């Protein structure tokens, strides 16, 4: 991907404003924590989740925040659970967008990290249409709605336009979709050991969304990429996973700091290695 910077150096220029979905636990929570605790944190960190009560308590317990100068704002997307025939609740996301826009005070949003997602262990024998549709709604439709329909895209476009710099980077404007290499068609890893039909198919579809966004938004100054965080010890990854969420997020933040137009549209892992689609 490029030459790594010294630890913490990428935080100085990563982004002025960051929005992370799915921030109440696991990967999203640790991303917010490390961003807030970095030597030079983003000016604005927007943490969104379905149930903000627990997240507020966790953020309050982070005594480093006032000293670091990071402002973490939490948005409760309690109405995000699926409505009707597997559609995402757009009014709730639009409300979040309006809140973000108000706090940015006329400036754009630099970095959108679509982390919210659901897992599924369904096998060929157990999978049904309802589980497939529900998983696709959250893992594929959700990130696309957040990026486009709910007007976060204009905020990203404004950030790219106002940056006063050329090239693509997370410090200018970027959409990062947290993916998984089990969604790689080229790798097709461990199907017999972990079929996960809904999850695998949804991540493969999410990867196509990322690739399409990258091609369409490149000329507008917005970088798009997919990131595989590794098999991590979270509620979804379980305690059997070999890597801690802290180490994974350290790696991801280092990778985000060195993304450029050469990696726009790429599928990378937490160490910056390219993965096959």
N, C-alpha and C positions, 0 to 999 in steps of 0.2 A: 504494500500500500504506500509506503513511503518511510522516511526516517523517523523513528520515534523520538518524541521530545522527552526531556527530563521529567521526572515525576512531579505533577502539579503544574508544569509549564503550560500544558494545553488548556488548563482552566482559565488562564489569563485571557485567552482569545476564543474560547469555545463558543460562547454566545452571550449576548446581553440579556435575552429573555428565552426561557425554555418552558414548554408545556409537556408534561408526562401524563399519559393516561394509565389507568390501572395502578394507582400509587399507594394503595392501602396495605400492600403486603409484597413479599418476595422481591422480584426484580425491580418493579416500579418504585417501591418504598426505598430500596437501597440506592437506586439512581438519585432520587430526591435527596436522600441523606448525604451522599457523597458530593453531589453538586453544592449543597448548602454548606458543607463543612470544608470545602476546598479553600486554599489560600486566597484565591480571588474569585469568589462565586459569581454566578450571574446576578444581575440586578433584580430580575424577576424570575421566580420559579412558581409555575402554576401546577399544582398537583390535583389531578382529578381521579375520582373513584366512585363506586356505587354507594358506599357507606363511609361517610367522612368522619363519623364520631370516633372511631378507633384511630384513624390517622391523625386527627387533631391532638389526641393524647400523646401519640408517639412524637409528633413534631414538638409539642410543648416540652417533652422530656429531653430534647436535644439542646442542652444549654449552650452549645457553640453558636447557635444561630444569631442571637443579637450581636455577639462579639465579631462574627464574621461579616456582618452587614447584609446577609442574604435575607430577602423577603420571600417567605414561602406562603403562597395563598392557596387555600384548599377549596375545591369546588365539589359539592356533593351531587353526584349524578344518580341519586336514588331511583329515579324513574327510568334509568337505562335498561332495566330488564325488558325483554322483547314484548312488543305489543302486536296484537292481531296475528297476521300471517307472517311472523318472523321479520318484522321491520324494526329498526332502531328508533327510539323516541327522539325525533328531531328537535322538538321544542326544548327539551332538556339540554341538548348539545348547543343549541342556539343561545340559550341562557348563559352557558359557560363562555361562549364566544363573546357575548356582549360584556360580560364581566372582565374578561381578558382585555378587550379593547378599551374599556374604561380605565383600567389600571395602567395600560401602556401609554395613555395620554398622547395619542396621536402618532406614536411610533409603531413600527411593525413588530411581528413576532418572528424571532430568528430561527428557533428550533422546535419542531413538533416531533415528539417521540411517541409513536403509537405502540404501546406496550400491552394494553388491555387485551385479554384473550381468555378462552376457555379450552380445557383439554378434554379428551375423550379416549377411553380405552376400548371402544367398541371393536369387535372382531367381525369377520365376514358373516359369522353365524348370528351374532347379536345385534348388529347395526340395523337401524330402521330409518325411514325417511325423516321422521321428526327430529332425531338426533343429528342427522346430516344437515338439515336445514337450520337448526338452532346454532350449530357450530359455525356454519358458513356465515350466518347473520352477524355473529360477534366477531369472528376472526377475519372476515373478508369485507362484508358490507360496512361494519363499524368503522374501521380505519379509513375507508373511502369516503364515508359520510363526514367524518371529522375533518378530513383534509379538504374536501371540495364543497359539499352541500351547505355546510354550516358556516361558510365564509371565513374559515381560518385561512383559506387560500389567499384571499385579498390581503390579509395581514402579513402573510409570508411574502407576497409580491411586493408589498410596501417596504418590508425590511430589505429585500433584495435591491430594490430601486434606490433606497436611501443610504445604502451601505457605502457608496462612493468607492467601491473596489470592483475589480474585474475578477473573473474566475468564480468557481463554486466552492463553498465551504459551509460548515455549520455556523461559523461566526456571521456569515452573510444571511443565508436562508436555507433551511433543509427540512426534509421529512424523512425520518428514520422509522422503518417498520421492523419491530422485533419479530423475527421469524424463527425457523428451526430447520436444521438439516435433515430431519426426518421427512420434511416436505420436498426435499430434493428428488426430482425424478431421475436425475443422473446417478445419484448414489443409491437411492431406494434401500436404505439401511435397515437391517434387522426386521423385515416384515413379519417373519414367522415368530420372532421373539416378542414383538410389540406391534401388532397389526394397526391399531389406532386409526381405522379408516377415516372417520370424520375429521380428526385432527390433521392427519397427513394431507388429505385432499384439500382442506381449507388453507393450510400453509402453502401448498403448491399454488393455489389460486391467489393467495395474498402476494406471493412472489411475482406473479404475472401483473398484478395491480401495481406493484412497486416498479417493475420494469417499464410499464406503460406510462406511469407518472413521470419517471425519469426522462423518457424521451419527449414527453409533451411539455415539461416544465423547465428543461435544461436552458432553453433560450430565454426564459424569464428570470434566470439567475437563481433558480431553486434546485438544490442538490437533493436527490432521492436515492436511498440505498436500503438494503435489507441486511439485518444483523442477526446472526445465530449466537445466542449467549452461552452455548455449551449446555451440558447436562448438569443442572444446578440444584443444590439442596433447597428446594422451595416446596410449598404445598403441592404444586403440580409436578415438580421434579422428584419429589419424595426424598427421604433420608438416604436412599440407596445411591443417589447421585454422587459422583466423585469430587465435585468442586463446590466451594462455598459461594454464596451469592456475592459476598464482598469481593472476592478475587475476580469473579466474572465481570462485575460492574467496573472495577478498576481497569480491566482490559478494554471494555467497551468504551469507556470515556477516553482512554488513550487513543483508540482507533478513531473515534469521532473527531478528535482534535487534529487528525492528519488527513481526513477525507478531502478530496479535491475533484475537479472535473474528470480526472482520469478514473475515479472510482464511482462516478455518478452512474446509477443503474446497476451497481455491483451487488453480489450476494457474498457477504464476508462473515467470518466467524469472529469471536471475541478477541482473537489475537491478530486480526487483520488479514488472515489467509482467505483467498478466494475459494468459493464453493461452487460446484456445478449446479445449474438450475435443475 
